Amino acid sequence: MSEFAVVGLGQFGMSVARHLANQRASVLAIDLNQELVDDIAPYVDVAIRADATDRRTLDELQLETMGCVVVAIGAHSIEGSVLTTALMTQIGVPRVVARAMSELHARVLRSIGADEVVNPEEQMGRRLASRLAEPSILEELELGDSQLAEVEVPEAFVSKSLAELDMRNEYGVSAMAIQRGEKVIANPRASETLESGDILVIVGSAESVRRVAALA
């Protein structure tokens, strides 16, 4: 079973801890606020009130035995976020994921050894802006320089096969799957004909994905 520790039980940390627990992961939740610790306790394996910026406390908790530690400390303590992340790398935690509140904060976290830095507010803002600008893009996920996106099938694509559309050459995207009602057609054949109401799962550059979405 995967073992995780979540440090900082604000809205973001609480959500991460609960969702990890829902996926049957073993979760240790840590915060200085006893009220927050009590709130998460019914959902995780262990919830404790502790100061994650204290090296002696970390040694007692043996967090280096965890598969991953999520430093979810928010804007109320940037200093605590940086210090906790630095200590996690020093004690040898295999993977440290840290929450950033700004690009500068993110650069600092990376420089002190965070394996991954996330900024949930920025990511949600970007997703909302994309959805407002291109309503036909239902969901999207960044994959390095590419994007994986769910896009409503444009009317111009209906009744045409993937071979006819030749989306890789015409639009710079590849069709990974087609959702048709409750059915999902993974790795669709070139002969697969698109129908009205289908949802295409495509991968390509952000610009290419938006070119397809703009046709809907």
C-alpha positions in Angstrom: 0.0 0.0 0.0 1.3 3.5 -0.9 2.1 5.6 2.1 1.7 9.4 2.1 2.1 12.3 4.6 0.2 15.5 4.1 1.6 18.5 5.9 -0.8 21.4 6.2 -4.6 20.9 6.5 -6.1 23.9 4.8 -8.6 23.4 2.1 -6.0 22.1 -0.4 -4.3 19.8 2.1 -7.6 18.5 3.5 -8.7 17.7 -0.1 -5.5 15.9 -0.9 -5.6 13.8 2.3 -9.2 12.8 1.8 -8.8 11.9 -1.8 -5.7 9.8 -1.1 -7.6 8.0 1.6 -10.5 7.4 -0.7 -8.0 5.7 -3.1 -7.1 3.3 -0.2 -3.7 4.9 0.3 -2.2 5.1 3.8 -2.3 8.7 4.9 -0.6 10.5 7.8 -2.1 14.1 8.2 -0.2 16.8 10.1 -1.1 20.3 11.2 -0.5 22.6 14.1 -4.2 23.3 14.3 -5.8 20.7 16.5 -9.3 21.5 15.1 -8.1 20.7 11.6 -6.4 17.5 12.8 -9.7 16.5 14.5 -11.6 17.2 11.3 -9.5 15.0 9.1 -9.0 12.2 11.7 -12.0 10.1 10.7 -10.8 9.9 7.1 -7.1 9.0 7.4 -5.0 6.4 9.1 -3.3 8.8 11.4 -3.8 12.5 12.1 -1.5 14.4 14.5 -0.8 17.9 15.8 2.8 18.5 15.1 5.3 21.2 14.0 6.8 20.1 10.7 9.4 22.8 10.9 11.0 21.1 13.9 13.7 18.6 12.9 13.4 16.6 16.0 9.7 16.1 15.4 10.4 14.9 11.9 12.9 12.4 13.2 10.4 11.0 15.6 7.7 10.7 12.8 10.2 9.0 10.5 8.7 10.6 7.4 11.6 9.4 5.3 9.9 6.0 5.3 6.9 7.5 3.5 6.6 7.1 -0.3 5.7 10.7 -0.7 5.2 13.8 1.5 2.9 16.6 0.3 3.8 20.0 1.8 0.4 21.7 1.4 1.1 24.7 3.7 -0.6 27.8 2.2 -0.2 31.5 2.1 -0.4 32.0 5.9 3.2 30.7 6.2 5.4 30.9 3.2 8.4 30.6 5.6 6.9 27.4 7.0 6.4 26.0 3.6 10.0 26.6 2.5 11.5 25.3 5.8 9.3 22.2 5.8 10.2 21.4 2.2 13.9 21.9 2.9 13.7 19.6 5.9 11.9 16.9 4.0 14.7 16.8 1.4 17.3 16.8 4.1 15.9 13.8 6.0 15.6 11.8 2.7 11.9 11.7 1.8 11.8 9.8 -1.5 9.4 12.3 -3.2 8.4 15.7 -2.0 5.5 17.5 -3.6 5.1 21.2 -2.5 2.4 23.7 -2.9 3.5 27.1 -4.3 1.6 30.4 -4.0 3.6 32.3 -6.7 6.2 31.7 -9.4 8.9 33.0 -7.0 7.8 30.7 -4.3 7.8 27.8 -6.8 11.4 28.6 -7.9 12.5 28.6 -4.3 10.8 25.3 -3.6 12.4 23.7 -6.6 15.8 25.1 -5.6 15.7 23.5 -2.2 14.8 20.0 -3.6 11.1 19.7 -4.1 10.5 17.0 -6.7 7.2 18.5 -7.9 5.7 21.9 -7.3 1.9 22.6 -7.8 0.0 25.9 -7.7 -3.7 24.8 -7.5 -5.0 28.4 -7.7 -3.1 29.1 -10.9 -4.0 25.7 -12.4 -7.7 26.2 -11.6 -7.6 29.7 -13.0 -6.0 28.5 -16.2 -8.5 25.7 -16.6 -11.5 28.1 -16.0 -10.1 30.6 -18.5 -9.6 27.9 -21.1 -13.2 26.6 -20.5 -14.6 30.1 -20.8 -12.6 30.8 -24.0 -13.2 27.4 -25.6 -16.5 25.9 -24.2 -16.1 22.9 -26.5 -13.0 21.8 -24.6 -14.6 19.8 -21.8 -11.4 18.7 -19.9 -7.7 19.2 -20.5 -4.4 18.0 -19.0 -0.9 19.3 -19.7 1.6 16.6 -20.7 4.9 18.4 -20.9 4.7 20.4 -24.2 1.5 18.7 -25.2 -2.1 18.6 -24.0 -4.6 15.8 -23.6 -8.1 17.2 -24.1 -11.7 16.1 -24.4 -13.4 18.0 -27.2 -16.9 17.9 -28.6 -16.9 16.5 -32.1 -17.2 19.5 -34.5 -20.2 19.2 -36.9 -17.8 19.2 -39.8 -16.3 15.9 -38.5 -19.7 14.1 -38.2 -20.1 11.1 -40.6 -16.4 11.1 -41.5 -13.9 8.5 -40.6 -10.7 9.2 -38.8 -8.8 8.2 -41.9 -10.8 10.8 -43.9 -10.1 13.5 -41.4 -6.4 12.7 -41.1 -6.2 14.9 -38.0 -2.5 14.4 -37.4 -1.6 16.0 -40.7 -4.5 18.4 -41.0 -4.6 19.7 -37.4 -1.5 18.3 -35.6 -3.5 16.2 -33.1 -4.0 12.5 -32.6 -7.3 10.8 -31.6 -6.7 8.7 -28.5 -10.3 7.7 -27.8 -13.9 8.4 -28.6 -16.6 8.6 -25.9 -20.0 7.7 -27.4 -22.6 7.9 -24.7 -21.6 5.5 -22.0 -19.2 3.7 -24.4 -15.5 4.5 -24.7 -13.7 3.4 -27.8 -10.0 3.4 -26.9 -7.3 3.6 -29.7 -10.0 3.9 -32.4 -9.3 2.4 -35.8 -8.8 4.7 -38.7 -12.1 3.4 -40.2 -14.1 4.6 -37.1 -16.7 7.0 -38.2 -17.6 9.9 -35.9 -21.2 10.6 -34.8 -23.0 13.7 -33.6 -22.6 13.9 -29.8 -19.3 12.1 -29.7 -16.5 13.4 -27.5 -13.0 13.1 -28.9 -10.0 12.6 -26.7 -7.1 14.2 -28.5 -3.5 14.9 -27.8 -1.3 17.6 -29.4 0.1 21.1 -28.8 -2.2 23.6 -27.0 -2.5 25.5 -30.3 -3.5 22.4 -32.3 -6.1 21.4 -29.7 -7.6 24.8 -29.8 -7.7 24.7 -33.6 -9.9 21.6 -33.4 -12.0 23.0 -30.5 -12.7 26.2 -32.5 -14.4 24.2 -35.2 -17.1 23.0 -32.8 
